[in-house]
Amino acid sequence: MVSDCDWFVHYSSRFGYYYNNFKEVQEVNVGENIRRIREEKKLTQICVAEQVGISQAMLCQIERGTKNPSLQIGKEIADALGCELNNLLE
């Protein structure tokens, strides 16, 4: 049974869709948020990719929105950027 305070996340091929109790839907571009936070912290794609254990090319695809990270990779990217996973979903 789903309670009123449960949150759900679903990813499409280009955008993540953030479901709040199946009532409200916001379009989220996770890649744009990753790029914005990375650039604010003056980190290179190579630096972040190495910390996460993925290639720079993969991180580039995630930032462009052509690939979506798994939940585990998303968490590792957030850790490398020094932020919470929720910050990537805003």
Buried (B, 14 or more C-beta within 10 A) or exposed (E): EEEEEEEEBEBEEBBBBBBEEEEEEEEBBBBBBBBBBBEEEEBEBEBBBBBBEBEBEBBBBBBEBEBBBEEEBBBBBBEBBEBEBEBBBE
